[in-house]
């Protein structure tokens, strides 16, 4: 699912994506300048290898996701407290953002129930 950033306005644009057992649901909303606010929830299960025994297990996920998307290189001030994701060509690929969020969660240290 792709969105053209210049078409995102003050009225929130809802989205919902599913990948395996994960749902990425939220909205995009114009903030100011070239910044679009993304607010969403990532919920479901991710299959992950235990960092101790290497057995696969289902990691429950219920995360709030909030960051800005900027069309081009962000050159603003440091007063913004959220992360800024830079995209080019005025198009944001939501599938790519979902996969990035999943990989970010997987990169943390997680262990299965047997190893806790």
Protein Blocks (a to p, Z undefined) as FASTA:
>chain_A
ZZdfklpcfbdcdddddehjaccddddddfbhjbccdddddedddddddfklopacdddd
dddddddddedjdfbdfkbfbdcdddehhiacfklmmmmmmmmmmmpccddfklZZ
